[in-house]
Amino acid sequence: MVGIIRRDTPSPPAYVAREPKESPMPRPIINEDECSGCGICVDACPEGVLELVDDVAQPVNEDDCTACGTCMEECPMGAITEIEED
């Protein structure tokens, strides 16, 4: 069977499938001057994002950060803040 194409109807619009844009995730920022190196934030992080490097907490697995805020809450020195990155 041969189909008939009607020329008087507009073509459907072409849609391009796109992956949803991920919103920027906050990243932990350590104020090295305020960090005492106690390691409480390292132990508290459920994703293993932080490690002590030269007695200062450092984010080493930033892509695993879920922005839960536990490290900031547990830091007795208030040395951790978060910043959103693109």
Backbone atoms as SQL, in Angstrom:
CREATE TABLE atoms (id INTEGER PRIMARY KEY, chain TEXT, resi INTEGER, resn TEXT, atom TEXT, x REAL, y REAL, z REAL);
INSERT INTO atoms VALUES
  (1, 'A', 1, 'MET', 'N', 0.842, -1.178, 0.000),
  (2, 'A', 1, 'MET', 'CA', 0.000, 0.000, 0.000),
  (3, 'A', 1, 'MET', 'C', 0.886, 1.239, 0.000),
  (4, 'A', 2, 'VAL', 'N', 0.537, 2.168, -0.833),
  (5, 'A', 2, 'VAL', 'CA', 1.284, 3.409, -0.962),
  (6, 'A', 2, 'VAL', 'C', 0.565, 4.473, -0.160),
  (7, 'A', 3, 'GLY', 'N', 1.342, 5.201, 0.683),
  (8, 'A', 3, 'GLY', 'CA', 0.743, 6.260, 1.482),
  (9, 'A', 3, 'GLY', 'C', 0.693, 7.555, 0.712),
  (10, 'A', 4, 'ILE', 'N', -0.253, 8.381, 1.068),
  (11, 'A', 4, 'ILE', 'CA', -0.404, 9.684, 0.430),
  (12, 'A', 4, 'ILE', 'C', 0.069, 10.745, 1.420),
  (13, 'A', 5, 'ILE', 'N', 0.932, 11.601, 0.975),
  (14, 'A', 5, 'ILE', 'CA', 1.428, 12.692, 1.804),
  (15, 'A', 5, 'ILE', 'C', 0.673, 13.954, 1.429),
  (16, 'A', 6, 'ARG', 'N', 0.030, 14.507, 2.426),
  (17, 'A', 6, 'ARG', 'CA', -0.699, 15.752, 2.170),
  (18, 'A', 6, 'ARG', 'C', 0.262, 16.920, 2.324),
  (19, 'A', 7, 'ARG', 'N', 0.354, 17.751, 1.349),
  (20, 'A', 7, 'ARG', 'CA', 1.271, 18.896, 1.363),
  (21, 'A', 7, 'ARG', 'C', 0.667, 20.133, 2.024),
  (22, 'A', 8, 'ASP', 'N', -0.626, 20.083, 2.321),
  (23, 'A', 8, 'ASP', 'CA', -1.250, 21.266, 2.906),
  (24, 'A', 8, 'ASP', 'C', -1.209, 21.256, 4.439),
  (25, 'A', 9, 'THR', 'N', -0.574, 20.263, 5.038),
  (26, 'A', 9, 'THR', 'CA', -0.448, 20.243, 6.494),
  (27, 'A', 9, 'THR', 'C', 1.011, 20.513, 6.845),
  (28, 'A', 10, 'PRO', 'N', 1.210, 21.298, 7.869),
  (29, 'A', 10, 'PRO', 'CA', 2.592, 21.614, 8.248),
  (30, 'A', 10, 'PRO', 'C', 3.290, 20.393, 8.828),
  (31, 'A', 11, 'SER', 'N', 4.582, 20.365, 8.662),
  (32, 'A', 11, 'SER', 'CA', 5.392, 19.287, 9.234),
  (33, 'A', 11, 'SER', 'C', 5.435, 19.465, 10.749),
  (34, 'A', 12, 'PRO', 'N', 5.504, 18.368, 11.470),
  (35, 'A', 12, 'PRO', 'CA', 5.645, 18.514, 12.919),
  (36, 'A', 12, 'PRO', 'C', 7.005, 19.133, 13.234),
  (37, 'A', 13, 'PRO', 'N', 7.079, 19.896, 14.307),
  (38, 'A', 13, 'PRO', 'CA', 8.369, 20.516, 14.658),
  (39, 'A', 13, 'PRO', 'C', 9.384, 19.443, 15.041),
  (40, 'A', 14, 'ALA', 'N', 10.612, 19.709, 14.733),
  (41, 'A', 14, 'ALA', 'CA', 11.678, 18.778, 15.092),
  (42, 'A', 14, 'ALA', 'C', 12.113, 19.088, 16.521),
  (43, 'A', 15, 'TYR', 'N', 12.162, 18.080, 17.342),
  (44, 'A', 15, 'TYR', 'CA', 12.596, 18.234, 18.725),
  (45, 'A', 15, 'TYR', 'C', 13.929, 17.543, 18.907),
  (46, 'A', 16, 'VAL', 'N', 14.784, 18.187, 19.638),
  (47, 'A', 16, 'VAL', 'CA', 16.086, 17.615, 19.924),
  (48, 'A', 16, 'VAL', 'C', 16.073, 17.176, 21.381),
  (49, 'A', 17, 'ALA', 'N', 16.336, 15.923, 21.597),
  (50, 'A', 17, 'ALA', 'CA', 16.390, 15.428, 22.972),
  (51, 'A', 17, 'ALA', 'C', 17.657, 15.951, 23.620),
  (52, 'A', 18, 'ARG', 'N', 17.494, 16.537, 24.771),
  (53, 'A', 18, 'ARG', 'CA', 18.640, 17.053, 25.526),
  (54, 'A', 18, 'ARG', 'C', 18.605, 16.475, 26.922),
  (55, 'A', 19, 'GLU', 'N', 19.779, 16.248, 27.429),
  (56, 'A', 19, 'GLU', 'CA', 19.846, 15.799, 28.806),
  (57, 'A', 19, 'GLU', 'C', 19.580, 16.998, 29.702),
  (58, 'A', 20, 'PRO', 'N', 18.863, 16.779, 30.802),
  (59, 'A', 20, 'PRO', 'CA', 18.589, 17.908, 31.684),
  (60, 'A', 20, 'PRO', 'C', 19.882, 18.467, 32.244),
  (61, 'A', 21, 'LYS', 'N', 19.927, 19.780, 32.341),
  (62, 'A', 21, 'LYS', 'CA', 21.103, 20.435, 32.884),
  (63, 'A', 21, 'LYS', 'C', 21.124, 20.223, 34.383),
  (64, 'A', 22, 'GLU', 'N', 22.250, 19.737, 34.856),
  (65, 'A', 22, 'GLU', 'CA', 22.379, 19.540, 36.280),
  (66, 'A', 22, 'GLU', 'C', 22.602, 20.890, 36.949),
  (67, 'A', 23, 'SER', 'N', 21.932, 21.080, 38.061),
  (68, 'A', 23, 'SER', 'CA', 22.142, 22.318, 38.783),
  (69, 'A', 23, 'SER', 'C', 23.484, 22.221, 39.500),
  (70, 'A', 24, 'PRO', 'N', 24.142, 23.347, 39.671),
  (71, 'A', 24, 'PRO', 'CA', 25.446, 23.304, 40.320),
  (72, 'A', 24, 'PRO', 'C', 25.315, 22.823, 41.757),
  (73, 'A', 25, 'MET', 'N', 26.224, 21.965, 42.151),
  (74, 'A', 25, 'MET', 'CA', 26.230, 21.463, 43.522),
  (75, 'A', 25, 'MET', 'C', 27.207, 22.287, 44.341),
  (76, 'A', 26, 'PRO', 'N', 26.814, 22.625, 45.562),
  (77, 'A', 26, 'PRO', 'CA', 27.775, 23.322, 46.426),
  (78, 'A', 26, 'PRO', 'C', 28.977, 22.433, 46.714),
  (79, 'A', 27, 'ARG', 'N', 30.114, 23.045, 46.855),
  (80, 'A', 27, 'ARG', 'CA', 31.352, 22.342, 47.167),
  (81, 'A', 27, 'ARG', 'C', 31.881, 22.858, 48.504),
  (82, 'A', 28, 'PRO', 'N', 32.450, 21.984, 49.321),
  (83, 'A', 28, 'PRO', 'CA', 33.012, 22.457, 50.591),
  (84, 'A', 28, 'PRO', 'C', 34.288, 23.256, 50.363),
  (85, 'A', 29, 'ILE', 'N', 34.371, 24.357, 51.054),
  (86, 'A', 29, 'ILE', 'CA', 35.564, 25.209, 51.016),
  (87, 'A', 29, 'ILE', 'C', 36.126, 25.254, 52.429),
  (88, 'A', 30, 'ILE', 'N', 37.383, 24.918, 52.576),
  (89, 'A', 30, 'ILE', 'CA', 38.024, 24.876, 53.887),
  (90, 'A', 30, 'ILE', 'C', 38.881, 26.124, 54.069),
  (91, 'A', 31, 'ASN', 'N', 38.640, 26.856, 55.147),
  (92, 'A', 31, 'ASN', 'CA', 39.499, 27.975, 55.502),
  (93, 'A', 31, 'ASN', 'C', 40.690, 27.375, 56.248),
  (94, 'A', 32, 'GLU', 'N', 41.802, 27.259, 55.559),
  (95, 'A', 32, 'GLU', 'CA', 42.981, 26.597, 56.116),
  (96, 'A', 32, 'GLU', 'C', 43.525, 27.295, 57.346),
  (97, 'A', 33, 'ASP', 'N', 43.305, 28.597, 57.460),
  (98, 'A', 33, 'ASP', 'CA', 43.787, 29.323, 58.637),
  (99, 'A', 33, 'ASP', 'C', 42.967, 28.994, 59.880),
  (100, 'A', 34, 'GLU', 'N', 41.717, 28.599, 59.695),
  (101, 'A', 34, 'GLU', 'CA', 40.855, 28.277, 60.828),
  (102, 'A', 34, 'GLU', 'C', 40.802, 26.790, 61.141),
  (103, 'A', 35, 'CYS', 'N', 41.156, 25.938, 60.180),
  (104, 'A', 35, 'CYS', 'CA', 41.091, 24.491, 60.377),
  (105, 'A', 35, 'CYS', 'C', 42.138, 24.056, 61.396),
  (106, 'A', 36, 'SER', 'N', 41.699, 23.307, 62.425),
  (107, 'A', 36, 'SER', 'CA', 42.625, 22.830, 63.459),
  (108, 'A', 36, 'SER', 'C', 43.208, 21.460, 63.124),
  (109, 'A', 37, 'GLY', 'N', 42.687, 20.820, 62.070),
  (110, 'A', 37, 'GLY', 'CA', 43.172, 19.495, 61.696),
  (111, 'A', 37, 'GLY', 'C', 42.662, 18.388, 62.593),
  (112, 'A', 38, 'CYS', 'N', 41.548, 18.618, 63.265),
  (113, 'A', 38, 'CYS', 'CA', 41.017, 17.616, 64.200),
  (114, 'A', 38, 'CYS', 'C', 40.443, 16.397, 63.492),
  (115, 'A', 39, 'GLY', 'N', 39.993, 16.539, 62.247),
  (116, 'A', 39, 'GLY', 'CA', 39.472, 15.420, 61.482),
  (117, 'A', 39, 'GLY', 'C', 38.020, 15.076, 61.738),
  (118, 'A', 40, 'ILE', 'N', 37.332, 15.862, 62.543),
  (119, 'A', 40, 'ILE', 'CA', 35.922, 15.590, 62.832),
  (120, 'A', 40, 'ILE', 'C', 35.096, 15.641, 61.555),
  (121, 'A', 41, 'CYS', 'N', 35.351, 16.613, 60.700),
  (122, 'A', 41, 'CYS', 'CA', 34.604, 16.730, 59.446),
  (123, 'A', 41, 'CYS', 'C', 34.879, 15.547, 58.525),
  (124, 'A', 42, 'VAL', 'N', 36.130, 15.080, 58.527),
  (125, 'A', 42, 'VAL', 'CA', 36.509, 13.931, 57.691),
  (126, 'A', 42, 'VAL', 'C', 35.719, 12.703, 58.123),
  (127, 'A', 43, 'ASP', 'N', 35.639, 12.475, 59.430),
  (128, 'A', 43, 'ASP', 'CA', 34.897, 11.327, 59.952),
  (129, 'A', 43, 'ASP', 'C', 33.395, 11.488, 59.759),
  (130, 'A', 44, 'ALA', 'N', 32.907, 12.716, 59.788),
  (131, 'A', 44, 'ALA', 'CA', 31.466, 12.971, 59.695),
  (132, 'A', 44, 'ALA', 'C', 30.933, 12.877, 58.271),
  (133, 'A', 45, 'CYS', 'N', 31.765, 13.123, 57.281),
  (134, 'A', 45, 'CYS', 'CA', 31.294, 13.141, 55.887),
  (135, 'A', 45, 'CYS', 'C', 30.872, 11.744, 55.445),
  (136, 'A', 46, 'PRO', 'N', 29.583, 11.565, 55.114),
  (137, 'A', 46, 'PRO', 'CA', 29.116, 10.237, 54.725),
  (138, 'A', 46, 'PRO', 'C', 29.597, 9.783, 53.346),
  (139, 'A', 47, 'GLU', 'N', 30.114, 10.713, 52.546),
  (140, 'A', 47, 'GLU', 'CA', 30.542, 10.378, 51.179),
  (141, 'A', 47, 'GLU', 'C', 32.051, 10.289, 51.019),
  (142, 'A', 48, 'GLY', 'N', 32.810, 10.534, 52.090),
  (143, 'A', 48, 'GLY', 'CA', 34.265, 10.448, 51.998),
  (144, 'A', 48, 'GLY', 'C', 34.884, 11.525, 51.138),
  (145, 'A', 49, 'VAL', 'N', 34.274, 12.704, 51.158),
  (146, 'A', 49, 'VAL', 'CA', 34.756, 13.804, 50.315),
  (147, 'A', 49, 'VAL', 'C', 36.016, 14.445, 50.892),
  (148, 'A', 50, 'LEU', 'N', 36.139, 14.462, 52.208),
  (149, 'A', 50, 'LEU', 'CA', 37.241, 15.165, 52.858),
  (150, 'A', 50, 'LEU', 'C', 38.304, 14.202, 53.381),
  (151, 'A', 51, 'GLU', 'N', 39.546, 14.682, 53.354),
  (152, 'A', 51, 'GLU', 'CA', 40.670, 13.975, 53.947),
  (153, 'A', 51, 'GLU', 'C', 41.587, 14.998, 54.584),
  (154, 'A', 52, 'LEU', 'N', 42.359, 14.554, 55.567),
  (155, 'A', 52, 'LEU', 'CA', 43.375, 15.427, 56.142),
  (156, 'A', 52, 'LEU', 'C', 44.626, 15.358, 55.284),
  (157, 'A', 53, 'VAL', 'N', 45.081, 16.502, 54.840),
  (158, 'A', 53, 'VAL', 'CA', 46.300, 16.616, 54.044),
  (159, 'A', 53, 'VAL', 'C', 47.173, 17.638, 54.750),
  (160, 'A', 54, 'ASP', 'N', 48.329, 17.204, 55.235),
  (161, 'A', 54, 'ASP', 'CA', 49.226, 18.069, 56.007),
  (162, 'A', 54, 'ASP', 'C', 48.485, 18.714, 57.171),
  (163, 'A', 55, 'ASP', 'N', 47.687, 17.917, 57.871),
  (164, 'A', 55, 'ASP', 'CA', 46.935, 18.345, 59.061),
  (165, 'A', 55, 'ASP', 'C', 45.897, 19.422, 58.783),
  (166, 'A', 56, 'VAL', 'N', 45.398, 19.473, 57.550),
  (167, 'A', 56, 'VAL', 'CA', 44.322, 20.396, 57.181),
  (168, 'A', 56, 'VAL', 'C', 43.310, 19.608, 56.364),
  (169, 'A', 57, 'ALA', 'N', 42.025, 19.770, 56.685),
  (170, 'A', 57, 'ALA', 'CA', 40.980, 19.093, 55.911),
  (171, 'A', 57, 'ALA', 'C', 40.956, 19.645, 54.491),
  (172, 'A', 58, 'GLN', 'N', 40.858, 18.734, 53.541),
  (173, 'A', 58, 'GLN', 'CA', 40.818, 19.114, 52.126),
  (174, 'A', 58, 'GLN', 'C', 39.758, 18.290, 51.413),
  (175, 'A', 59, 'PRO', 'N', 38.967, 18.923, 50.522),
  (176, 'A', 59, 'PRO', 'CA', 38.057, 18.128, 49.689),
  (177, 'A', 59, 'PRO', 'C', 38.860, 17.417, 48.601),
  (178, 'A', 60, 'VAL', 'N', 38.834, 16.091, 48.626),
  (179, 'A', 60, 'VAL', 'CA', 39.607, 15.326, 47.649),
  (180, 'A', 60, 'VAL', 'C', 38.713, 14.583, 46.658),
  (181, 'A', 61, 'ASN', 'N', 37.461, 14.412, 47.014),
  (182, 'A', 61, 'ASN', 'CA', 36.500, 13.732, 46.135),
  (183, 'A', 61, 'ASN', 'C', 35.285, 14.626, 45.943),
  (184, 'A', 62, 'GLU', 'N', 35.492, 15.833, 45.456),
  (185, 'A', 62, 'GLU', 'CA', 34.422, 16.828, 45.366),
  (186, 'A', 62, 'GLU', 'C', 33.224, 16.351, 44.554),
  (187, 'A', 63, 'ASP', 'N', 33.441, 15.539, 43.541),
  (188, 'A', 63, 'ASP', 'CA', 32.330, 15.074, 42.709),
  (189, 'A', 63, 'ASP', 'C', 31.361, 14.183, 43.479),
  (190, 'A', 64, 'ASP', 'N', 31.807, 13.634, 44.606),
  (191, 'A', 64, 'ASP', 'CA', 30.949, 12.778, 45.421),
  (192, 'A', 64, 'ASP', 'C', 30.139, 13.569, 46.443),
  (193, 'A', 65, 'CYS', 'N', 30.397, 14.862, 46.563),
  (194, 'A', 65, 'CYS', 'CA', 29.705, 15.696, 47.551),
  (195, 'A', 65, 'CYS', 'C', 28.216, 15.794, 47.208),
  (196, 'A', 66, 'THR', 'N', 27.380, 15.546, 48.216),
  (197, 'A', 66, 'THR', 'CA', 25.928, 15.647, 48.038),
  (198, 'A', 66, 'THR', 'C', 25.369, 16.916, 48.676),
  (199, 'A', 67, 'ALA', 'N', 26.240, 17.774, 49.173),
  (200, 'A', 67, 'ALA', 'CA', 25.852, 19.038, 49.799),
  (201, 'A', 67, 'ALA', 'C', 24.937, 18.826, 50.995),
  (202, 'A', 68, 'CYS', 'N', 25.206, 17.783, 51.772),
  (203, 'A', 68, 'CYS', 'CA', 24.369, 17.501, 52.947),
  (204, 'A', 68, 'CYS', 'C', 24.634, 18.481, 54.080),
  (205, 'A', 69, 'GLY', 'N', 25.831, 19.098, 54.109),
  (206, 'A', 69, 'GLY', 'CA', 26.144, 20.091, 55.132),
  (207, 'A', 69, 'GLY', 'C', 26.672, 19.515, 56.427),
  (208, 'A', 70, 'THR', 'N', 26.831, 18.193, 56.494),
  (209, 'A', 70, 'THR', 'CA', 27.299, 17.573, 57.732),
  (210, 'A', 70, 'THR', 'C', 28.674, 18.080, 58.132),
  (211, 'A', 71, 'CYS', 'N', 29.561, 18.238, 57.175),
  (212, 'A', 71, 'CYS', 'CA', 30.912, 18.702, 57.502),
  (213, 'A', 71, 'CYS', 'C', 30.879, 20.094, 58.141),
  (214, 'A', 72, 'MET', 'N', 30.045, 20.961, 57.612),
  (215, 'A', 72, 'MET', 'CA', 29.937, 22.319, 58.168),
  (216, 'A', 72, 'MET', 'C', 29.357, 22.290, 59.574),
  (217, 'A', 73, 'GLU', 'N', 28.328, 21.455, 59.765),
  (218, 'A', 73, 'GLU', 'CA', 27.690, 21.356, 61.078),
  (219, 'A', 73, 'GLU', 'C', 28.628, 20.798, 62.137),
  (220, 'A', 74, 'GLU', 'N', 29.465, 19.840, 61.757),
  (221, 'A', 74, 'GLU', 'CA', 30.328, 19.159, 62.719),
  (222, 'A', 74, 'GLU', 'C', 31.650, 19.878, 62.990),
  (223, 'A', 75, 'CYS', 'N', 32.050, 20.771, 62.118),
  (224, 'A', 75, 'CYS', 'CA', 33.341, 21.458, 62.295),
  (225, 'A', 75, 'CYS', 'C', 33.286, 22.363, 63.527),
  (226, 'A', 76, 'PRO', 'N', 34.079, 22.062, 64.561),
  (227, 'A', 76, 'PRO', 'CA', 34.040, 22.883, 65.771),
  (228, 'A', 76, 'PRO', 'C', 34.663, 24.266, 65.580),
  (229, 'A', 77, 'MET', 'N', 35.442, 24.426, 64.529),
  (230, 'A', 77, 'MET', 'CA', 36.121, 25.699, 64.281),
  (231, 'A', 77, 'MET', 'C', 35.338, 26.607, 63.333),
  (232, 'A', 78, 'GLY', 'N', 34.291, 26.084, 62.697),
  (233, 'A', 78, 'GLY', 'CA', 33.545, 26.876, 61.718),
  (234, 'A', 78, 'GLY', 'C', 34.373, 27.192, 60.487),
  (235, 'A', 79, 'ALA', 'N', 35.269, 26.268, 60.142),
  (236, 'A', 79, 'ALA', 'CA', 36.218, 26.514, 59.051),
  (237, 'A', 79, 'ALA', 'C', 35.696, 26.086, 57.687),
  (238, 'A', 80, 'ILE', 'N', 34.472, 25.550, 57.629),
  (239, 'A', 80, 'ILE', 'CA', 33.968, 25.024, 56.363),
  (240, 'A', 80, 'ILE', 'C', 32.750, 25.820, 55.911),
  (241, 'A', 81, 'THR', 'N', 32.803, 26.246, 54.664),
  (242, 'A', 81, 'THR', 'CA', 31.664, 26.892, 54.024),
  (243, 'A', 81, 'THR', 'C', 31.417, 26.151, 52.703),
  (244, 'A', 82, 'GLU', 'N', 30.354, 26.514, 52.023),
  (245, 'A', 82, 'GLU', 'CA', 30.076, 25.897, 50.741),
  (246, 'A', 82, 'GLU', 'C', 29.959, 26.975, 49.671),
  (247, 'A', 83, 'ILE', 'N', 30.364, 26.627, 48.463),
  (248, 'A', 83, 'ILE', 'CA', 30.239, 27.532, 47.332),
  (249, 'A', 83, 'ILE', 'C', 29.643, 26.748, 46.171),
  (250, 'A', 84, 'GLU', 'N', 28.721, 27.361, 45.446),
  (251, 'A', 84, 'GLU', 'CA', 28.151, 26.705, 44.279),
  (252, 'A', 84, 'GLU', 'C', 29.050, 26.926, 43.082),
  (253, 'A', 85, 'GLU', 'N', 29.287, 25.835, 42.348),
  (254, 'A', 85, 'GLU', 'CA', 30.105, 25.916, 41.139),
  (255, 'A', 85, 'GLU', 'C', 29.274, 25.471, 39.958),
  (256, 'A', 86, 'ASP', 'N', 29.601, 25.972, 38.778),
  (257, 'A', 86, 'ASP', 'CA', 28.901, 25.562, 37.552),
  (258, 'A', 86, 'ASP', 'C', 29.467, 24.266, 37.049);
